Amino acid sequence: DRDGADDLLCAEMKHLVNSKKVLEVQLQIIQDGLQALQKARKDLKDTLKERGRVMELTNESVASIRLKLMQEKPRPQTANAKLGAIQLNPIELAEVKTPEVEISLREARNAMTMSCKNREEAENAIKKMNNLKDAAHQSVNKGLSKKLTETTNLLQQLSIHNGENRKSLQMANILSDKTELSKNNLMRTAYLTCRERINRPMVEVYKRHGGQDLSGTKDIQDASNILLNALVDNSRNIDLLNLAKMNIHNDLRSKARAILVDGDVLRLRRRNADHKWPIKNKY
């Protein structure tokens, strides 16, 4: 039969299943972010390869172009010294960054930002689930320990009641034997003033005549009826005590098995628990 320990274990199982679903959602988000980062990396590599091919086709760099212009337009010796500080106009070159490069960089930055955000959310979710898992684990262990203690106390109480029931059953059997012996002894002549038994045929015929009753006959009949009723009641009580004895024995067996099962479950949970004690803020 199901009991409180089964309810605790089922509740913990449901909690772990829900935590697993939450972490699976976070895992899917992280995988999507990794795919986005992989795509951004691929686009950047393609852009770098394209720029490398363009640079290979370029014959002159910016420095060579500036040097060539300076050689073509030498500054005269009679020029004012202040003119030396005048810089040449910047060379109009082709656009360095193409639209594809801008798109690749923007997508890479967005992917990195989203990846950092997803990583923080995943870390927070993992910490939260670990804390909830530890709290649920400790709660179930405390519940199992409490139930094990209560079952042990109940087993002890049942053992005491079993002894009391056995004592009551023995006393009831002794009382039944004594009552039956007393009822049978009422038919003996030792308890009559006349040396006759009240159930003999001659006595029955003698009692038909008025005023010829034996002394104490009515008292003996009343006492016999009372003892007979007492025997019936005592027999009923013995049956109830035997039934209670069977129920107590069944409860003792079930509680003993429950203690074994709960103890095995509790020891298994403690043995499989994480016993690592890392240094705080180090791992």
C-alpha positions as CSV (number, residue, x, y, z in Angstrom):
1,D,0.0,0.0,0.0
2,R,1.1,3.6,-0.6
3,D,2.1,5.7,2.3
4,G,3.7,9.1,3.0
5,A,7.1,8.0,1.8
6,D,5.7,7.1,-1.6
7,D,4.0,10.5,-1.8
8,L,7.3,12.3,-1.0
9,L,9.3,10.3,-3.6
10,C,6.6,11.0,-6.2
11,A,6.6,14.7,-5.4
12,E,10.4,14.8,-5.7
13,M,10.2,12.9,-9.0
14,K,7.7,15.4,-10.4
15,H,9.9,18.3,-9.3
16,L,13.0,16.7,-10.9
17,V,11.0,16.2,-14.2
18,N,9.9,19.8,-14.2
19,S,13.5,21.0,-13.5
20,K,14.7,18.8,-16.4
21,K,12.2,20.4,-18.7
22,V,13.4,23.9,-17.7
23,L,17.0,22.9,-18.2
24,E,16.2,21.4,-21.6
25,V,14.6,24.7,-22.7
26,Q,17.8,26.5,-21.6
27,L,19.9,23.9,-23.4
28,Q,17.9,24.5,-26.6
29,I,18.5,28.2,-26.3
30,I,22.2,27.7,-25.8
31,Q,22.4,25.4,-28.8
32,D,20.6,28.0,-31.0
33,G,23.1,30.6,-29.7
34,L,26.0,28.3,-30.6
35,Q,24.6,27.8,-34.1
36,A,24.3,31.6,-34.5
37,L,27.9,32.0,-33.3
38,Q,29.0,29.3,-35.7
39,K,27.2,31.0,-38.6
40,A,28.7,34.4,-37.6
41,R,32.2,32.8,-37.5
42,K,31.7,31.3,-40.9
43,D,30.6,34.6,-42.3
44,L,33.6,36.4,-40.8
45,K,36.0,33.8,-42.2
46,D,34.5,34.1,-45.7
47,T,34.8,37.9,-45.4
48,L,38.4,37.6,-44.3
49,K,39.2,35.3,-47.2
50,E,37.5,37.7,-49.6
51,R,39.5,40.6,-48.2
52,G,42.7,38.6,-48.5
53,R,42.1,37.9,-52.1
54,V,41.4,41.6,-52.7
55,M,44.6,42.6,-51.0
56,E,46.6,40.1,-53.2
57,L,45.2,41.9,-56.2
58,T,46.1,45.3,-54.9
59,N,49.4,46.6,-56.4
60,E,50.1,49.5,-54.1
61,S,49.4,50.2,-50.5
62,V,48.4,53.6,-49.0
63,A,51.9,54.3,-47.9
64,S,53.3,53.7,-51.4
65,I,50.7,56.0,-52.9
66,R,51.6,58.8,-50.4
67,L,55.3,58.4,-51.1
68,K,54.7,58.6,-54.8
69,L,52.7,61.8,-54.5
70,M,55.3,63.4,-52.3
71,Q,58.0,62.5,-54.9
72,E,55.9,64.0,-57.7
73,K,55.3,67.3,-55.9
74,P,58.5,68.2,-54.0
75,R,58.3,71.2,-51.7
76,P,60.5,74.1,-52.9
77,Q,63.5,75.2,-50.8
78,T,62.2,78.8,-50.6
79,A,58.8,77.8,-49.2
80,N,57.8,79.1,-45.9
81,A,58.6,76.7,-43.0
82,K,55.0,76.9,-41.8
83,L,54.0,75.2,-45.0
84,G,55.8,72.1,-43.7
85,A,53.0,71.6,-41.2
86,I,50.4,71.5,-43.9
87,Q,49.4,68.0,-44.5
88,L,48.4,66.6,-47.8
89,N,44.8,65.9,-48.6
90,P,43.8,62.3,-47.7
91,I,43.8,60.0,-50.6
92,E,40.4,59.0,-51.8
93,L,40.4,55.3,-51.6
94,A,37.7,52.8,-52.2
95,E,35.4,52.0,-49.3
96,V,37.3,49.7,-46.9
97,K,34.2,48.1,-45.4
98,T,31.7,46.6,-47.8
99,P,28.1,46.2,-46.8
100,E,28.6,42.5,-46.4
101,V,31.4,43.2,-43.9
102,E,29.2,45.5,-42.0
103,I,26.4,42.9,-41.9
104,S,28.8,40.2,-40.8
105,L,30.2,42.3,-38.0
106,R,26.8,43.4,-36.8
107,E,25.5,39.8,-36.8
108,A,28.7,38.7,-34.9
109,R,28.2,41.4,-32.3
110,N,24.5,40.5,-31.9
111,A,25.4,36.8,-31.6
112,M,28.1,37.6,-28.9
113,T,25.7,39.8,-26.9
114,M,22.9,37.2,-27.1
115,S,25.4,34.4,-26.2
116,C,26.5,36.3,-23.1
117,K,22.9,36.9,-22.1
118,N,22.0,33.2,-22.6
119,R,25.1,32.1,-20.7
120,E,24.1,34.3,-17.7
121,E,20.5,33.0,-17.8
122,A,21.7,29.4,-18.1
123,E,24.0,29.8,-15.1
124,N,21.2,31.3,-13.0
125,A,18.9,28.6,-14.1
126,I,21.4,25.9,-13.2
127,K,22.1,27.4,-9.8
128,K,18.4,27.8,-9.1
129,M,17.7,24.2,-10.1
130,N,20.6,22.9,-8.0
131,N,19.3,24.8,-5.0
132,L,15.8,23.5,-5.5
133,K,17.1,19.9,-6.1
134,D,19.2,20.1,-2.9
135,A,16.2,21.5,-0.9
136,A,13.9,18.8,-2.2
137,H,16.5,16.1,-1.5
138,Q,17.0,17.2,2.0
139,S,13.2,17.5,2.5
140,V,12.6,14.0,1.3
141,N,15.5,12.6,3.5
142,K,14.0,14.4,6.5
143,G,10.6,13.0,5.7
144,L,11.9,9.5,5.3
145,S,13.9,9.8,8.6
146,K,10.8,11.0,10.4
147,K,8.7,8.3,8.9
148,L,11.3,5.7,9.8
149,T,11.4,7.0,13.4
150,E,7.6,7.0,13.6
151,T,7.4,3.4,12.2
152,T,10.0,2.2,14.7
153,N,8.0,3.7,17.6
154,L,4.8,2.2,16.2
155,L,6.5,-1.2,15.9
156,Q,7.5,-0.9,19.6
157,Q,4.0,0.0,20.6
158,L,2.6,-2.9,18.6
159,S,5.1,-5.2,20.3
160,I,3.9,-4.0,23.7
161,H,0.2,-4.4,22.7
162,N,1.0,-7.8,21.4
163,G,2.3,-8.8,24.8
164,E,-0.7,-7.3,26.5
165,N,-3.0,-9.1,24.1
166,R,-1.3,-12.4,24.8
167,K,-1.6,-11.8,28.5
168,S,-5.3,-11.0,28.2
169,L,-5.8,-14.1,26.0
170,Q,-4.2,-16.3,28.6
171,M,-6.2,-14.8,31.4
172,A,-9.4,-15.2,29.4
173,N,-8.6,-18.9,28.7
174,I,-7.9,-19.5,32.4
175,L,-11.1,-17.7,33.4
176,S,-13.1,-19.8,30.8
177,D,-11.6,-23.0,32.2
178,K,-12.4,-22.0,35.8
179,T,-15.9,-20.9,34.9
180,E,-16.6,-24.2,33.1
181,L,-15.3,-26.1,36.1
182,S,-17.4,-24.1,38.4
183,K,-20.5,-24.7,36.3
184,N,-19.9,-28.4,36.2
185,N,-19.2,-28.6,40.0
186,L,-22.7,-27.1,40.7
187,M,-24.2,-30.5,39.8
188,R,-22.3,-32.3,42.5
189,T,-24.1,-33.4,45.7
190,A,-21.4,-31.8,47.9
191,Y,-23.2,-28.5,47.5
192,L,-26.7,-29.9,48.4
193,T,-28.1,-30.7,51.8
194,C,-29.6,-33.8,50.2
195,R,-27.2,-36.4,48.8
196,E,-28.9,-36.3,45.4
197,R,-28.2,-34.4,42.1
198,I,-30.9,-32.1,40.9
199,N,-30.9,-33.5,37.4
200,R,-31.6,-37.2,38.3
201,P,-35.0,-38.6,37.0
202,M,-36.1,-39.6,40.5
203,V,-35.5,-36.0,41.7
204,E,-37.4,-34.6,38.8
205,V,-40.4,-36.8,39.7
206,Y,-40.1,-35.9,43.4
207,K,-40.1,-32.2,42.5
208,R,-43.6,-32.5,40.9
209,H,-45.2,-32.7,44.2
210,G,-45.8,-29.4,45.8
211,G,-43.6,-28.4,48.7
212,Q,-41.1,-31.2,48.0
213,D,-38.4,-29.1,46.2
214,L,-34.8,-29.6,47.2
215,S,-33.1,-26.8,49.1
216,G,-31.0,-24.4,47.0
217,T,-32.2,-25.7,43.6
218,K,-33.3,-22.3,42.4
219,D,-30.1,-20.7,43.4
220,I,-28.1,-23.4,41.7
221,Q,-30.1,-22.9,38.5
222,D,-29.7,-19.1,38.6
223,A,-25.9,-19.5,39.2
224,S,-25.7,-22.1,36.4
225,N,-27.4,-19.7,34.0
226,I,-25.1,-16.8,35.0
227,L,-22.0,-19.0,34.5
228,L,-23.3,-20.1,31.1
229,N,-23.8,-16.5,30.0
230,A,-20.3,-15.7,31.4
231,L,-18.9,-18.6,29.3
232,V,-20.6,-17.3,26.2
233,D,-19.3,-13.8,26.8
234,N,-15.9,-15.1,27.6
235,S,-15.8,-17.2,24.4
236,R,-16.8,-14.1,22.4
237,N,-14.0,-12.1,24.1
238,I,-11.5,-14.9,23.3
239,D,-12.5,-14.8,19.6
240,L,-12.1,-11.0,19.6
241,L,-8.7,-11.3,21.3
242,N,-7.6,-13.9,18.7
243,L,-8.7,-11.6,15.9
244,A,-6.8,-8.7,17.5
245,K,-3.8,-11.0,17.8
246,M,-3.9,-11.8,14.0
247,N,-4.3,-8.1,13.2
248,I,-1.4,-7.2,15.5
249,H,0.8,-9.9,13.9
250,N,0.0,-8.6,10.4
251,D,0.8,-5.1,11.5
252,L,4.0,-6.2,13.0
253,R,5.1,-7.9,9.8
254,S,4.1,-5.0,7.6
255,K,5.8,-2.4,9.9
256,A,9.0,-4.5,10.1
257,R,9.1,-4.7,6.3
258,A,8.3,-1.0,6.0
259,I,11.3,-0.3,8.3
260,L,13.6,-2.4,6.1
261,V,12.4,-0.8,2.9
262,D,12.5,2.8,4.2
263,G,15.9,2.2,5.7
264,D,17.3,0.7,2.5
265,V,15.9,3.7,0.5
266,L,17.3,6.2,2.9
267,R,20.7,4.5,2.9
268,L,20.7,4.3,-0.9
269,R,19.9,8.0,-1.2
270,R,22.6,9.0,1.2
271,R,25.2,6.7,-0.5
272,N,24.4,8.1,-4.0
273,A,24.3,11.7,-2.8
274,D,27.1,14.2,-3.8
275,H,29.5,14.1,-0.9
276,K,32.0,16.6,-2.4
277,W,32.8,19.6,-0.3
278,P,34.5,22.1,-2.6
279,I,36.1,25.2,-1.2
280,K,33.7,28.1,-1.3
281,N,34.0,30.4,-4.3
282,K,36.8,28.3,-5.7
283,Y,35.0,25.8,-7.9
